[in-house]
Amino acid sequence: MSKLKRTLAFATPMALVLGGLATWHASSRADAPGSDETFPIESHDLLPHPGPDRHVAYGRVDPDELLEQPIAYSHKLHAGELQIDCQYCHSMARRSIHAGVPPTQTCMNCHAMIDTTDRPELVKLKEYWDKGEPIPWVKVHDLPDFVYFSHKRHVRGGLDCTECHGDVAGTMTQAQRVKPLNMGWCLDCHKNHKAVDDNYGAQAELRRAELKDCYTCHK
């Protein structure tokens, strides 16, 4: 085997290994509990476009639009009257980018013991369970692909679910988007929310500069 062939035979697998390690390291840091540290960035203000587009919602669902769901689930009943914690159903909100929707098993933890007589929505639930199929919920807070949003960072930072999702427990018999979810709305929170002061203290202004940087939300 020539020297060149021996070199290529060694270099190719090594490149794959190093590339894989780099990918693993990046992904593990992104999901690590302590990965929310600040980093030095020059302060600069990123404002929404001053024209009419400033108020166009980036979400794919219009505010107050009611989408037909496979089951008529009432957040007002479950989160309000029954006082079920949001994270019982959306268990990944504190641990992941996505809050997630509950598997049918989570619903059946309670509803397996509840009579379905004269309760057509519970009949639908048990039909999905019997067939072993997930409930095909229609996403209400559907951000476009160019927006990066981490539930974990916001929940751990001290934001309440209602700040983005509205009075779910008090008024929503059906889930709907009530906040604009546009760039100006997000930046107003990044610039003014007291959680930045509570979590970063003397470094709060540095953190605000980071939160206004394009890369924070557009990775």
C-alpha positions, 0 to 999 in steps of 0.5 A: 500500500502506498504512503498516500493510501495509508494516510487516507485510510487512517485519516478518513475514519479519524475525521468521522470519529472527530466529527461525531465527537464534535456533534455529540459535544455540541448536542450534550452541551445544548441539553445539559442543565448548566448550559444556560450560561452567559457569554460575552457579546457586544451590546447592540439593539435589534429592533423589529422592522418599523413598517406594518410587518412589525405587527404580523404574527410569526406563528402559523395560527392567527390569534384567537383562532379556534382549531378543530381538535380530535377531542374537545379537551378543556384546559379550563376544566383540567388546569383550572377546576381540577388544578392539574399542574401544566407539567403533569401533561406537558412533562418535557417543558422543564427538560427540553426545547419542546414542552410536548403533548401528553401520550394517551397513557397520561390521559388514561392514568385518570380516565381509565377509572371514569365512566364513559356513559354520555361522555362522547369525548371520553369514548373517543379517548378510549378508542385511541387507547384501544387502538394503540394510536396517539391522539393527533392533536393540532398544534396551536402555538406553531412557530416557523422553522426559522425561530428557535424557542426553548421551553426549558430555558424559559421555564427554568428562568422563572417564566409562568406558562400564562405569560406566553399561553394566556389564562389557560386555566381560567378561560380556555375551554379550548386551546387557542393562541392569544399572544402575538408571538411576533419579533417585537413581542419577544424582544420586549420581554427579552429587554424588560422581563424582571427574570433577567435581573433576578437570574443574572444580577450584576450581569443582567445588562450583558445578558440582555445584550445576548437576548437581543442578538439575532443568534439567540432566536435564529440559530 
